[in-house]
Every structure is written in C-alpha cells, then in structure tokens.
C-alpha cells in the first residue's frame, strides 16, 4: 500500500503531496492532465460525422430528426464549452 491515513495526518498542511508512480503511472514521466484541444477537435469531428449521416439510403425522416437533433445538440454544447472556457478567468 502506497500510504495510509496516518501518513497523511503526519504531513504538514502546506507540504506538497507526492504522487506514487504505482498509483498513477503517468506521473513517473511527468505528464498528468488532459487533452483540451484534442477533445474539442474530436467533438467537432463527431458532430460533423453525425450530420454527414443524413446522406444515406434511409427512407424515413425520423432518423433525420434524431441525427439533426443530436448533431445540433453536440454543436450547442461545444460552443457553450468554448464560451465558458473563455470567460472562466473573469470569475
């Protein structure tokens, strides 16, 4: 076990916490985070692919309504995320 509750209680309040590489393997080589730009790009590509699915051989329009609703919902969420990220430093 990497640490116990007693180790945490002994540590000073403002002492930096060390990360055990067994708990988080990526900490061993210095990376610990996400892919914010990659996530946005993947979101836009997914939204475009969903809207491109409108081109097809289906005959009913129910599928079209679902695809448009899902695609527009994804676009709305991506735009909202971008706008909130731009304003986050002001709060």
C-alpha positions in Angstrom: 0.0 0.0 0.0 1.4 3.4 -1.0 0.3 5.3 2.0 -2.0 5.1 4.9 -4.2 7.6 6.7 -1.5 8.0 9.4 1.0 9.2 6.8 -1.5 11.9 5.7 -2.1 13.0 9.2 1.6 13.4 9.9 2.2 15.5 6.8 2.2 19.3 7.3 -0.8 21.3 6.0 1.1 23.1 3.2 3.6 20.4 2.3 3.4 19.3 -1.4 1.9 15.9 -1.9 4.0 13.4 -3.7 2.5 11.1 -6.2 3.4 7.4 -6.1 4.0 6.1 -9.7 2.3 2.9 -8.8 -0.9 4.8 -8.2 -0.6 7.0 -11.3 1.9 5.6 -13.8 1.8 8.7 -15.9 3.3 10.7 -13.0 6.6 8.8 -13.4 7.4 10.5 -16.7 5.9 13.9 -15.7 2.6 14.1 -17.5 -0.7 14.4 -15.7 -3.5 16.1 -17.5 -5.9 16.1 -20.3 -6.2 16.9 -24.0 -8.4 20.1 -24.1 -7.7 20.9 -27.8 -7.9 17.2 -28.8 -11.2 16.9 -27.0 -12.7 19.9 -28.8 -11.4 18.7 -32.2 -12.8 15.2 -31.5 -16.2 16.8 -30.6 -16.4 18.9 -33.8 -15.4 15.9 -35.9 -18.0 13.8 -34.2 -20.7 16.4 -34.7 -19.8 16.7 -38.4 -19.9 13.0 -38.8 -23.3 12.8 -37.2 -24.6 15.4 -39.6 -23.0 13.7 -42.6 -25.0 10.6 -41.7 -28.0 12.4 -43.1 -26.7 11.4 -46.5 -27.7 7.9 -46.9 -30.2 5.4 -48.2 -32.8 5.5 -45.4 -36.3 6.4 -46.4 -37.9 7.5 -43.2 -37.5 11.0 -41.7 -37.5 10.0 -38.1 -33.8 9.1 -38.4 -33.1 12.5 -39.9 -34.8 14.3 -37.0 -32.7 12.3 -34.5 -29.5 12.9 -36.4 -30.1 16.7 -36.7 -31.1 16.9 -33.0 -28.1 15.1 -31.8 -25.7 17.0 -34.2 -27.1 20.4 -33.2 -27.0 19.4 -29.5 -23.4 18.5 -29.8 -22.6 21.8 -31.6 -24.5 23.7 -28.9 -22.5 22.0 -26.1 -19.2 22.6 -27.9 -20.0 26.3 -28.4 -21.1 26.6 -24.8 -18.0 24.9 -23.6 -15.8 27.3 -25.6 -17.6 30.4 -24.4 -17.4 29.3 -20.8 -13.7 28.5 -21.1 -13.0 32.0 -22.4 -14.9 33.6 -19.5 -13.6 31.4 -16.8 -10.7 33.6 -15.8 -13.0 36.6 -15.1 -14.9 34.8 -12.3 
